[in-house]
Amino acid sequence: DMHAIYALADHTKCLTFMLGDGIIPSNVKAGYLARLMIRRSLRFMDKLGINGSLFTLIDMHMNNLAKDFPHLSKARERIQEIIEIETTKYRELLERGKRVVQRFLTEKKHIDVETLVDLYDTHGIHPDMVKQLAKDMGKDIKIPESFDSLVAERHSGEKEKEEKKTFALPELPSTRLLYYKDTYMKECKARVLWSGIKDGKNVVILDKTVFYPEGGGQLADTGILKVSGKIVKVNHVEKQNNLVLHHVDKQIPEDTEVECEINWERRYALMRHHTGTHLINGACRIVLGDHIWQAGSQLDVNEARFDFSHYKSLSERDVERIESLANDFIEKGVNVEKKVMDRSEAEKLYGFRLYQGGVPEGRNIRVINIPDIDVEACGGTHLNNTREVERIKILKTERIQDGVNRLVFAAGKENVARLEEKEQIIWNYLYKKVEKLFVIKEKKTDQPSRELKEIASLFSVPVNKLEQTIEKFLREISIKNKESADNLTDACQKLFTMWKKTNKEKKKVPENLLKTLKKEGQKIDSITLIVIDQPDKIMSLDAVAVAGALVKGGKTIACISDGQGIIMASSDDIDIDLRPIAREVGKMLGGGGGGKKNMVKCGGSRLDQLQNAIKRAEEIIIQYLKKMQ
């Protein structure tokens, strides 16, 4: 098949440049086009009967292009790893997808174009395979010639941005932004050009300001305006076109002279985290590769998050190296250059990596350059020297979507010390709780942060939720004799294993118990309704498992209180939707309810209402069943 041969050669050359230039396969925009090219290439290889790795073909292109495009060879190891990851994903998707197609063809008489696109997009099943499977089942599928374009169109376009609502303002001269003149300026004198109400709040526009408006992931400044000796609080600041709007707690007449004073402690903390984000970005590029591209950031007073493109989750070693390198940048005391440049000149000097945080408007752009570390077009407030960041500590890392990772970190010695103190308190709390069940050999730790991260990962919760999680697990298990554990992590691992075992046992419902519970049922026509209003009647077993076992025989509805909420289940042969009942009963408990049509849970904080709630559930079910007669 000459078409497949030429297409494969063309696709692999295209992939060489796409992956070499840093595009990461994903499910959006250019990332999806890269994934589409990889999957089409793999399909062509299958069609031509070519065994081996797709990377072998890409490597041939890199060797041929090495002289003119030396940067491609430098990315060889990364490209190989990406291709291996994507190939594995595709093969696994294909295997699962075949079963999905067979189910679709069994359930549906006709498969339309939209379904074909969904099958390929979600399960990796090309319409050729759907057509062959359909043929085997005596069905005919028509594939549109524009199929690949239809798939690409679904992912290549950006979501339309919602138009930002603007507030009607009179024509005023642009606000002079003194925070760009000097990011360390804490106060200034200004004059009120306009005073009014926006969304029910007092707003003033000044002729100049030291208050930074929210933007670029950085929170707005807060502070005060001094008006004739009186204090007016500034709660929020925003920018509309070339005007800065200050949200204040009192009205101020126009043409009034005011003294602006920002909350400097807050601003400086935000500056630390903003400059720290640029250091983290630079460290990620060195540790992980030049393909790293900022996908977003959010700066707060106590911590910041940095999102970036990468083709796999970070290892513990990756995180340690990034943190260590960022702190090395701090120790070096590199000056942070802040300058306004002509856009063309900046692009020639630094390239398009300038626009990681987005493309700013205007002919002139503000550039933040930390030499040999990071350079970006950035409108935020920054420190003068990296040494002022003092210290960076990475708190958490997670993969937030396909192709995008997130690092959460804290900056500043006092801030980090405060967080580490909290971590030690959590570690001590966990130790005291867990040592009731285990003899722990290692009674102290030099690295509570690392140990807490490991334990949090084990229980799949954030570190700040560990205390209540451990409490829950301890409530649900019991052991007669203390076991030995090497350290707190080992003890928590054993606790988790015990809990899983206990939970599994709770789901085994003895036949003699089922017989006893069924005796409490009442007949409404041909249907049995079993209401268990006392938790001790299910002998600490899992209420969902008990309810499921009770309705298994058919023509049965079960309603059970487990002391924490109510579980309702119905057999498949009864046409009843339990979800509305769960919502109503959940409200009585000060909460809510939901689940599947024939299996629901409801609960809330008002456990004193459990008896009334289960009676109400019983009444509603009986009323419904009587209507069915």
N, C-alpha and C positions, 0 to 999 in steps of 0.2 A: 504494500500500500504506500505509494510514493507520497500521497498527501500527508499521511501520518509521519513519515520519515522527515519531510521538510518542516512540518509543523513542530515536531519534537526538537529539531535543530534550532528553529526560531525561538521556541518557548524557553529552552534552556539558556540560550544566549541572553534573552531578555531577563531571565531570573538571575543570571550572573551579575548584571548591572543593578537590578533592583535590590538584591540582597547585599551586594557589595557596597551600595550607597546607603545602607542602613535601614531599609524598609523591613519591618517585622511583620510576618504573616499574622493576620487577625481576622475579625469579622466585620471590619469597617474600613471604608475609604481605600487608600492605596494598599493597606495591609490585606484587605480581602482580595484585591486583584493579584497580589503575590500568591496568596493561598490558592486562588483559582488556577493560576498558571502551574503551580506545583501539582495540583490534582489532575489537570488536563495532561500534563507531561507523564504522570504515573499511568494514566489511562492509555495514553499512546504507547507507552512501554509494554503494558499488558497486551494491547492489541497486536503489537509487532513481535511479541514473544521474547522481549529483551529481559534477561535476568540480571540481577545485580542492582547496585545503588544508582539512584538518579544523580547523586553527587558526582559519580564518575564522569558523566557527560558534561556537567557544569565545570568540573576540574579541567577538562580538555579545553573548554572555552577560556578559562583563566590562564592556562599556559600559552594559548595562542595570542591572548590580548595583553600579556604581562608587560611587554615592552612599551606599549602606548598607554596602558592603564595600570601602573604599578600598585595602586591602592587596592586593587582587587585581590592580589596575592596575599596582602597583609590580612585580609578578611577570611582567608581560606578556612581556618579552623572553625570560626563562628558559622560560616555558611554551611559547612559540613554538618555541624551539630543541629542547625535549624532544619536542614533537609531530613536528617534522621528523625527528629522529633515530629515533623509534619507528616513524614511517610508512615510512622507508627500510628499517629492519630487517624490518618486516612484509612489505613487497613482495618483498624478497630471499628471505625465508623461504618465502613463498608459491610463488615460482618453483621453488625447490629441492624444495618439498614435493609439487608436482604429479607430479614424476618418481618420488618415493618412493611415492605412492599408486598410480600405475600399476604399479609393481613389486610392491607388496603385492597388488593385485587379480589380477595374473598368477600369483603364487606361491600365494595362498591362495584356497580355495573360499569361506570364510566369514570375515567381519570382525566380531569381537565388540565390545561396548561399550568394554572396556578399550583395545582397539586404536584405536577412534575417538577416545578421550580422548588417547591417546599421539600420534596424528597431529596433533591440534589443538594439544596442549600443546607438542610438540617442533618441529613443522613449520608451525604456523599454519594448517593446512588444516581448515576447518569441515566438519562432516559433510554439509552440503548439497552441497558440492563433491564429496565422496567418493561420495555417492549418485548425482550426475549422471555422474561418471566410470564408476561401476559400471554404471549404466543403459546407457551407451554400449557397455559390454563384455558386456551381457546378464546382469548380476548384480543382485540386489536387496539393498539395505542398509536396515535399520530403525534409526531414530534415536530414542532415548528422550526423552520430554518434559523430563526433568530434566537434560539434557545439560550445560547451562551451570553448574548447581549442582554437578555431579560434578567439573567442571574446577576451579571455585573452591574446593571443599572440599580438593582435593589440595594447595593452596598456602596457604590461609588459616590453618590451624592451626599452632601452634608445635610443634616437636618436643618430645616429653615429656622433661623433664629427669630424668636418672638420679638416684635418691635418693642423697644423700650419706651414705655409711656413717658412723655415729657410733660413737664408742668409749665403752664403758660406764664411767661415772665416778660416784663417790659424790656426794651432795649437798654442794655447797660454796658459800660466798659468792662473788658475782661478783668477778672480777679487776678491781682498780682500774686504769684505763688512763691512766697518767701522761703518755703521749705525746700525749694530747689536751689535757691541762692545759698542757703546754709542749712543743712539737715539738722544741725545742732542748735538752731535758733529756737528758744523756748517761748519767747513772748514778743509782742510788737504792739504798736498803736495803730488803730484803723478807724475808718468812718463807715457808718451804716448807709449803704446806697439804697437798699430796699428792705422793707419789713412786711411780712404777710403770714398767711396761714396755708399750710400744705398738708393734706390728709388729716386735718384736725389738729395739726401741731404748729407751734410758732417757728418761723424760719426767718433768718436774716442773711443778706448778702453784703459782704464788706468790700471795700476797695482793694484791700490786700489781706493776706492771712498767713499764719504759720500752721494752721490746722490742715492735716493731710486728709483728703476725702477717700472713702473706701474705694479700692480698685487694685487690679493686678494681684488679687489674692491677699492683699494686706488690709487689715481692718482700719477703720477710720480712727482718727485721734478723738479724744474727749478732753474736756478741760473747763475753763471758765472765761467769761467776759466780765471785766470790771466796768461798771457804768455808774459814774458819779459816786464812787465809794461802795456801791452795792454789787453783789455777786449774782451773775446769771450763769447757770450751768449750760454747757454745750454737751449734749448727749450723743449727737451723731453728726457726721459731715458727709456730704455727697457732692458730686460734680455733675452739672448739666451743661453740656457744650463747654463754653469757656468761663462759666460762672461756678463758684463754690457756695453751696447752700449749707448754712449752719443751723442745725435743729437746736433750739434753745427752750428753756423751761418758762421764760417770761417774754412778753412782747417788749421790743425796744423801738422807740420812734426813729424814723428815718433822719439822716443827717446827724445822728448822735455820735460823739467820739467815744470809742471803747478801747480798753486794753485787753489784748488777747493773751491767754496763758494756757499752754497745753499741759496735759498730764504727762510730764516728762518721763516718769518711771515707766509708764505704759508704752510711750513712743520708743524709748530706748530698748525695751524688751522686744518690740516688734522689729526694730532695726536689726537687732542681734539675730532674730530668726530669719529676717529677709536675707541678710548677708550670709548667714549660715546655710540657707537654701542653695545659694550659688556655690558655696564650698562643697556641699553634698553633691550637687550636680557635677562639678568638676571631678570629685572623687569617684563617682559612679562611672564616669567616662573612662577614667584611667583603669579602674578595677575590672569593669565589665566589657568595655569596648567603645569605639567611636560611634556605634549605632545608637547609643543612648540619646534620647530626645525627650525633653520635658513635655509631659502631657497635662500638667496642671499643678497648682500649689495653693495652700491655704495657710495663712500665718496667723497665729494667735499669740497671746502674751506668754503662756506657759509652754506651748509646743507648736510645732509646725508640721505640715505634711507635704511631701514631695512625690508626685506621680510621674512615672517615666516609662518609656517603651523598653521592653526587654522580652525575649522569647521564652523565658522559663522563670520559675520561682527562685528566689535568692537562697543560697545555702548559708548556714551559720558562719562559715569562713568568709563568704562574700561580705556579709554584714560587718564582721569584725574588721576586715580590711578597709571598707569604706569609712567606718567610724574612725579608725586609726589614722587614715590618710587625711580626713577632714581636720582632725586635731593637729596633725603635722602642719597643715596650711595655717592654722591659727598660731602655732608656735613660731612660724617663720616671720610673722608680722609683715605681711604683704600689704602695701598701700592699695586702697580701693579707688580707682580712677572714675570720676563722674564727669561726663562731658556731653555737650550737645553737638552733634555732628550733622553734616549734610548727608542725607540718606545714601546717595551714590558713593560718596567717599567712604562711608562706614561699610557698605557692602563690599567694596573693592578691598578694603583692609581686613575685614573679619569674615566675609562670606555670609551665607544665608543662615548660619547657625545663630546669628543675632536674634532671629525671630522665633526662638523656642517658646517664649511666653506669649506669642501672638504678634501680629504685624501692626505696629502703631500707625496712626494717620499722620499726614503732614510731610513736608519736604525735609524738615529737620527732625532728627530723633535723638532721644537721650540714651546714651550708651554707658553701661556699667561694665568696666573692665577690671578684672582681678588678674593681672599678668600671669600667664602660664597656668592658670587655673580655670577661669570661666569668663566669657564675654557675652553680654546679652543687651538687647534693647529693653530697657526697664524704666518704668515710671515711679518706682517705689523709693522709700527713704533708706539710705544705707550708711553703714559705719565708715570711718575714714581708714581703718586699718583692721586686718583680719584678727589681730591679737585681741581686739575688743570683744570678739565673740566669746572669748575665755575658754569655753569648753563645749563640746557637742556630745550628746549621748543619744544613740538610736534606741527608741523605746519599743518599736513594733515594725514588722514588715509583713505585707500581705499582697496577694495577687488579686487585684480588684476587678479585673476583666481580662479576657484573652488578649495577651500582648502588652498588658500594662501592670506594673508593680507599684506599690506605695511604700514609702518609708516615712515613719512618724518619728520625729526627734525633738529633743529639748536643747536649748542653748543657754549659756550663762552659768557660772560656777554656783551661785546661790540657788538658782532655779533647779539645776541638776542635783545639787545636794539635798534640796527639799524633796525632790522626787525619789531620790535614793533612800531618804529617811522613811518615806511612805512605804517603799518596797520592803525595807527591813521590818517595819511594823506588820505588814501583810505576811512576810515570811515567818515571823515570830508567832503570829496568830495561827497560821496553818500548822506549825510545828506543835504547838500546845494542843490543838485539836486532834491531830493525827497520832500523837504519842500515846493517846488513850487506847489505841488499838495495836500499836507497834512499838517494839524496842528499837529505837533508831540509834545506830552506832555513831554517826557523825552529828554532833549536837550543834555545830556552828557552821557557817559558810562564809567564805571571802567574796563570793559572787552571788548574792541573793537575786540580783537582776536576771542572770542567766538561768538560775534554777527556777525562778518564777515563770520565765518564758517557756521553759520546757514543760512545766506543770500545766500552764495555761493552754499550751498546744495539745497536751494529752486530753484535757477535758473540753477542748474546742470552745474556750471562753476567753474574753480579755482578762488581763491580770487583775483589773479592779473588780472583777466579778468572782474571783477565786474564793473569797471568804464565804459568800452565800452558797457557792457551788459545793464546796467541801461540807458545809453544814447539811445541805440536802442529801449528799451521798452518805454521810454518817447516819442520818436519820433512817435511811432506807436499808441499812445492813446491820447485822449484829454478829459478833464472834465471841466464842467462849474464852479462848486463850490468845494472849498477845503473840504476834509473829515478829520475826526479826527483819530489819530493813537496813540497808547500808547507809542511806541518807534520806532526806525528805522526798526527793524525786522518786526514789525507789519505793518508799512507803506509799506515795500517791499512786504509783503505777499498780501496786498490789491492791490498794483500795479500789481502784477502777476495775481491776480484774474481778475482785470479790463482788462488786456491785453488779457487773454484767452477769456473773454467775447467779447471784440472788435474783436479779431481774428475770433471768431465763427460767428460774425455778418458779417464780411468781406467775408465770404465764402457763404453767402446767396445772390444769384444773382437774382435780380428782373426780372420777365418775360418781362416787358416793355423794360428793358435795353437790354436783349438778342435780342428782335425784332429789336431794333435800330441798334445794332452792326451787326446783320446778313444782314442788308441792305447794309453794306459796302463790302459784299463778292463779289467775282468775280467767274464766272463759268469757269472751265477748263474741258470740256467734261461733265461728270456727277458729278464732284466733285466741291464743293464750297471751295474757299480759302478766309479766312477772315484775313486781316492784320490790326491791331490796332497799329499805330505808335505814338499815343499821349496818355500818361498815364492818363490824366484827363478824357479821354473818358470812362474809367472803374470805375470812381467815387470812387477812393481810395479802391476799393474792392480787394480781393486777386486774383492776375492775374492767378494763377494756377486753382482756382475755376472757374473763368470766362472762361478760355480756355476749361476746362473740360465740363462745361455746354454748350458751343457753339458746341462742337463736339458730344454731346450726341445723337443728332438726326440721326447721320450716314452720310456718304459720305461728311465729312467736315474736313478741316485742319484749325487750328487757329494759328496765330502768333502775340503775344502781347508784347509790350514794357511797363514795369511798372516803368520806370525811373531809375531802378537799374540794369536792365538786360532784357533778352528776354525769353519768355516762348513760347514753341511750343507744340501743341497737335494734334493728328489725331484720327479719329474714328476707331474702331476695324475692320471695313470692308474695310479699305484701306491698301494695302500692301506697306508700306513705313517705313523705319527705320530713325527716326529723329536724332539719336545720331551723325552720321558723320557730319550732317549739323550744329548741336550745337557746335561741336568741332571747325569747320572752322570759324563759326561766333564768337565764344568765343575768338579765337585768335585775331580777329579784335578789340575786346574790351580789349585786353591786358590780357586775362585770359583764360578760357576754358569753357567747357560745357559737360553735360552728363545727364543721367537719364534712364528711361525706353524707349523701342523702340518707343512707341507712346505718351510719355510725357517727355519733356526735358527742362532743364534750362541752360542758358549760361550767363556769365557776366565777368566783369573784372574791372580794375581801369580806363580805358579810356572811361568814360561815354559820352564824347563829340563825340564819334563815334557811338552812339546808332542808329541814323537815317541811317547812311551808312550800319550798320550791319543788321538792319531789312530789308533794301532794298535788301541786298545780300541774306538774308535768303529767301525772296520772290522769287528772281530770280532762286535760286537753286531748290526750290519746284516746280515752274512753269515748269522748264526744265525737272524735273523728271516726272511730271504728263503728259507732252506732249509726252514723250517717252513711257509712258504706253498706250497711245491711239492706 
